[in-house]
Amino acid sequence: MKISPAEQLNRSCLCRTVDQVRLEQALTSEQPDGDLHAGILRVRPHLFSNTAVFVTRAQVERMQAVIAAVEHVVQHPRYRETVTQWAPATAAHASAALGVFMGYDFHMGEQGPQLIEINTNAGGAFLNSALLSAQQACCGATEPVPGTAGLDANLIAMFRTEWARQRGAGLPLTRVAIVDEDPSGQYLYPEFQLAQRLFARHGIDAVIADPSELVLDRDRLLYRSLPVDLVYNRLTDFALLAPQHTVLKAAWLSDAAVFTPHPAAHALYADKRNLAVLSDTDLLSSWGIAGACLDTLQLGVPRTVSVTAANADDLWARRKSLFFKPAGGYGSKAAYRGDKLTRRVWDDIRQAEYVAQDRVAPSERALQVDGQQTALKLDIRAYAYAGELQLLAARLYQGQTTNFRTPGGGFAAVFVAG
């Protein structure tokens, strides 16, 4: 079988494409002591890979087509009626904000890119912006992914658009709170710092805050007595239901600040049960979804079903060809390859809210680690806003799922091979 130029490069190119001096400059441009760069190397040595991953232009176009098809279906009233059946109550609150950093994760399957999940608070965009700035070309016919030029300016424009959609164009965006539990203890904390610096360069004050540092004073959300205009929400409590997030929940429901992403966006896009709808072409067809949109979803979204008492025996019998994910999961937590399942884990899955997805094996990237040639699995994360592709980034790993613990692995830049 003839392989594409991108696959040939992924198999044979062993170049190290990251200029470490330029990467250090990108990570320390406004912090001369170098703490951020040193902290990544010391605590997060597998955050960045030294190599790049190659895709074809046709693969990029297919990923954009899948994203556009998903957006089309999400706007359909029958889709919204369906997914609200399992959405939390907080998702019923309406917001004009769309949600920043929608992350569409793809495996490069034999039939083209396959959408394995959607995330509404996809991490890594700011880190990958720094990584892109430190790339050097290799192996001839490569070019940056379209749309990544001027990325930082586009990211700031995205946040300002979110603010204007909810508050109107007349008010300036003054202060952003980047919110997560114990932010400095998060693996992607360096990204929060990069975001904070980028906001500052564009005249926007940004604070990095734990939810406990926020208070609701009448109709304003405050951080240490300072009013917060917009919450850049990095919490994995997507519905804001945890007791420690009571203030944030109240602020969301009262529109005391603009939230992005928010519970409504997660309910529409990122609950794994939604993939069962997006991959059910008979159902979509009955709603009037047809033509190129239906064809794109049929080719680009692996068949997914909710695990129920009625289909459990069949799914167990077919488990070796399936991947099981919790409906509200994130970061590959509690996700299992069917061929690795034990009876004990299967019993747990049957008692919880899970989906079973046709397993699409990840493709691989050859590289050298400590002088030895090896191959790591890869997936491609497409960052999008309002249905438009902003950035592609790869993640290299060993094991069942992405993990940022693999020597030689981590985020990798993506280039188009012609």
HUJONOR-V789951 format. One record per residue. RES is the residue in one small letter. PSI is psi in whole degrees, 0 to 359 (999 if undefined). OMEGA is omega as a letter, one per 20 degrees, with the letter a starting at -180 (* if undefined). Layout:
BEGIN
res psi omega
RES PSI OMEGA
RES PSI OMEGA
END
This chain:
BEGIN
res psi omega
m 132 a
k 134 r
i 155 a
s 162 r
p 324 r
a 314 a
e 322 r
q 316 r
l 319 r
n 330 r
r 329 a
s 336 a
c 121 a
l 19 a
c 149 r
r 111 a
t 352 a
v 123 r
d 105 a
q 329 r
v 315 r
r 325 r
l 317 r
e 320 r
q 320 a
a 327 a
l 348 a
t 19 a
s 330 r
e 22 r
q 79 a
p 338 a
d 348 r
g 17 a
d 321 a
l 313 r
h 314 a
a 322 r
g 323 r
i 314 a
l 324 a
r 314 a
v 334 a
r 61 a
p 343 a
h 28 r
l 321 a
f 135 r
s 154 r
n 359 a
t 173 r
a 163 r
v 145 a
f 140 r
v 163 r
t 162 r
r 324 r
a 323 r
q 320 r
v 315 a
e 323 r
r 318 r
m 317 r
q 322 r
a 320 r
v 316 r
i 315 r
a 321 r
a 318 r
v 313 r
e 319 a
h 315 a
v 321 a
v 331 r
q 350 a
h 132 a
p 325 a
r 324 r
y 313 a
r 320 r
e 321 a
t 310 a
v 338 r
t 347 r
q 328 a
w 14 r
a 149 r
p 162 a
a 325 a
t 339 r
a 347 a
a 343 r
h 129 a
a 147 r
s 141 r
a 343 r
a 138 a
l 327 a
g 117 r
v 157 r
f 54 r
m 129 a
g 117 r
y 115 a
d 127 a
f 144 r
h 142 r
m 83 a
g 172 r
e 333 r
q 15 a
g 180 a
p 134 a
q 123 a
l 110 a
i 336 r
e 166 r
i 137 r
n 142 a
t 351 r
n 52 a
a 122 r
g 161 r
g 348 a
a 316 a
f 322 r
l 318 a
n 334 r
s 316 r
a 319 a
l 319 r
l 323 a
s 347 a
a 14 a
q 147 r
q 139 a
a 153 r
c 160 r
c 31 r
g 251 a
a 75 r
t 154 r
e 154 r
p 154 r
v 135 r
p 142 r
g 351 a
t 348 r
a 135 a
g 31 a
l 314 a
d 318 r
a 323 r
n 323 r
l 317 r
i 318 r
a 325 r
m 313 r
f 320 r
r 325 r
t 317 r
e 316 r
w 314 a
a 326 r
r 325 a
q 324 a
r 349 a
g 161 a
a 350 a
g 338 a
l 134 r
p 148 r
l 116 a
t 316 a
r 133 r
v 137 r
a 120 r
i 110 a
v 128 r
d 161 r
e 129 r
d 65 a
p 316 a
s 343 r
g 357 a
q 144 a
y 324 a
l 25 r
y 321 r
p 330 r
e 322 r
f 320 r
q 319 r
l 318 r
a 316 r
q 317 a
r 320 a
l 317 r
f 315 a
a 321 r
r 337 a
h 21 r
g 21 r
i 123 r
d 136 r
a 134 r
v 148 r
i 118 a
a 143 r
d 147 r
p 330 a
s 344 a
e 0 a
l 142 r
v 154 r
l 115 a
d 102 a
r 252 a
d 18 a
r 139 r
l 130 a
l 146 r
y 111 a
r 50 r
s 0 r
l 130 r
p 138 r
v 124 r
d 314 a
l 135 r
v 115 r
y 101 a
n 113 r
r 11 a
l 149 r
t 4 r
d 80 a
f 331 a
a 356 a
l 44 a
l 348 a
a 145 a
p 325 a
q 357 a
h 23 a
t 318 r
v 315 r
l 319 r
k 314 a
a 321 r
a 322 r
w 312 a
l 337 a
s 2 a
d 34 r
a 338 r
a 161 r
v 129 r
f 135 r
t 125 i
p 176 a
h 171 a
p 323 a
a 320 r
a 318 r
h 318 a
a 325 a
l 329 a
y 317 b
a 347 r
d 129 a
k 337 r
r 337 r
n 332 r
l 332 r
a 329 r
v 313 a
l 338 r
s 1 a
d 89 a
t 330 r
d 316 r
l 313 a
l 320 r
s 322 r
s 340 r
w 355 a
g 4 r
i 124 a
a 184 r
g 216 a
a 325 a
c 311 a
l 318 r
d 319 a
t 316 r
l 322 r
q 322 a
l 333 a
g 354 r
v 113 r
p 144 a
r 128 a
t 140 r
v 152 r
s 143 r
v 122 a
t 169 r
a 328 a
a 326 a
n 5 a
a 316 a
d 319 r
d 318 a
l 321 r
w 319 a
a 328 a
r 15 a
r 330 a
k 341 r
s 11 a
l 161 r
f 134 a
f 131 a
k 141 r
p 142 a
a 321 a
g 22 a
g 169 r
y 158 r
g 28 r
s 15 r
k 134 r
a 27 r
a 144 a
y 135 r
r 135 a
g 326 a
d 354 r
k 0 a
l 139 r
t 163 r
r 323 a
r 314 r
v 321 r
w 321 r
d 321 r
d 318 a
i 318 a
r 335 a
q 354 a
a 182 r
e 106 a
y 159 r
v 154 r
a 128 a
q 137 r
d 128 a
r 126 r
v 112 a
a 136 r
p 150 r
s 181 a
e 159 r
r 123 r
a 142 r
l 169 r
q 132 r
v 119 a
d 41 r
g 358 a
q 135 r
q 135 r
t 179 r
a 131 r
l 149 r
k 159 r
l 150 r
d 164 a
i 126 r
r 121 r
a 114 r
y 132 a
a 154 r
y 132 a
a 35 r
g 1 a
e 132 r
l 130 r
q 320 a
l 142 r
l 139 r
a 144 r
a 156 r
r 126 a
l 139 a
y 168 r
q 156 a
g 191 a
q 325 a
t 167 r
t 144 a
n 344 a
f 31 r
r 4 a
t 124 r
p 129 a
g 348 a
g 193 a
g 192 r
f 143 r
a 144 r
a 156 a
v 132 r
f 152 r
v 127 r
a 126 a
g 999 *
END
